[in-house]
Amino acid sequence: MNTFQLGHLTVNRMGYGAMQLAGAHAFGQPKNRDEALAVLREAVESGVNHIDTSDFYGPHITNQLIREALHPYRDDLTIVTKVGALRGADASWLPAQSPQELETAVHDNLRNLGLDVLDVVNMRLMFDVMAPAEGDIEAHITKLAELQQRGLIRHIGLSNATSRQVQQARAITGIVCVQNQYNLVLRHDDALIDELAQQGIAYVPFFPLGGFSPLQSSILAEVAAELDATPMQTALAWLLQRAPNILLIPGTSTVAHLRQNLAASKLVLPEQAVQRLNSVITSV
Ligand SMILES: NC(=O)c1ccc[n+]([C@@H]2O[C@H](COP(=O)([O-])OP(=O)(O)OC[C@H]3O[C@@H](n4cnc5c(N)ncnc54)[C@H](OP(=O)(O)O)[C@@H]3O)[C@@H](O)[C@H]2O)c1
């Protein structure tokens, strides 16, 4: 299965995460603006039809780059954004979770992406900025459901969420995806992934390559060399084989890395390689 349903939207399982297009730490202008635009155009020309973004990348800059590179958008392109944070002048990540702040964030995304309606909006929870933490999300999801009813949002997802929060949200409205941190060496969400698969909900790991600290593992390097692939390609292929509801949004600011990452969707890991990669978690 190379595609998955986000509500009524069909997306290829290999997508693209746009956060790395802004400056360092997703703040300010890109270090190479032409390359950033080229990455976006080549991604879509190569078959990517799922781009992950947020108006708080830059802030505003990543969405404006997407608009400049790709607007008017192809009919089959799904742009997934997220709300729930703002950036401080020092690049810090600040919670912005009140109903008014969520409404403002939706309008900021619409304006900077040049859209009348957002395909998917993830509610980025901030009870703990770094990891999922329990907390009541009724007010957050009720507000997004209202914006959905007003026709500004097609589908709703969650980010940095616990299993309990997914269930609370689902009691209010449909949830099509969950975006949490997960990769070969960080697997706290193993049970949640399987639970969501049963419910037909996509799991979209952020930092699939380790994010700001790229993955490093001797086992990963060995397996990759045996498969004549790069460690990053092998880590992405492992995620694709981990569960059918996993959608990938690896981020890069270069066309060269984009090409390598997209090629990972064709890399099939033999069972023995999967077993060795599964053991990485116990050896780090
Ligand atoms: N919901 C959330 O809270 C949240 C948080 C973080 C991110 N996200 C989303 O998740 C997406 C993915 O996360 P991410 O971009 O931060 O991290 P990532 O995909 O794990 O890794 C990106 C890092 O890996 C490098 N890289 C990419 N491809 C590579 C390759 N083939 N070989 C070597 N290095 C490579 C990139 O550098 P180069 O630019 O040099 O390639 C960048 O430093 C983001 O773009 C964003 O859309 C969501």
The ligand as an ORCA input file, in Angstrom:
! r2SCAN-3c Opt
* xyz 0 1
  N       4.375     18.464     15.036
  C       5.539     18.905     15.482
  O       5.679     19.319     16.627
  C       6.717     18.883     14.554
  C       8.006     19.097     15.076
  C       9.083     19.047     14.203
  C       8.887     18.801     12.858
  N       7.627     18.618     12.371
  C       7.398     18.305     10.937
  O       8.091     17.101     10.649
  C       8.913     17.293      9.503
  C      10.131     16.383      9.605
  O      10.940     16.761     10.696
  P      12.319     17.550     10.506
  O      12.411     18.083      9.126
  O      12.453     18.513     11.602
  O      13.388     16.443     10.796
  P      13.881     15.124     10.008
  O      13.074     14.888      8.799
  O      13.998     14.059     11.019
  O      15.386     15.520      9.645
  C      15.715     16.679      8.994
  C      17.228     16.823      9.149
  O      17.879     15.754      8.466
  C      18.685     16.259      7.413
  N      18.454     15.386      6.256
  C      17.326     15.244      5.538
  N      17.493     14.329      4.572
  C      18.746     13.886      4.686
  C      19.524     12.935      3.968
  N      18.991     12.241      2.942
  N      20.802     12.720      4.348
  C      21.338     13.398      5.370
  N      20.670     14.314      6.097
  C      19.378     14.553      5.754
  C      18.221     17.667      7.157
  O      19.286     18.486      6.736
  P      19.327     19.096      5.239
  O      18.378     20.245      5.217
  O      20.753     19.488      5.089
  O      18.929     17.990      4.325
  C      17.729     18.088      8.545
  O      18.832     18.545      9.324
  C       9.244     18.778      9.538
  O       9.719     19.240      8.293
  C       7.941     19.368      9.978
  O       7.082     19.527      8.855
  C       6.547     18.635     13.204
*
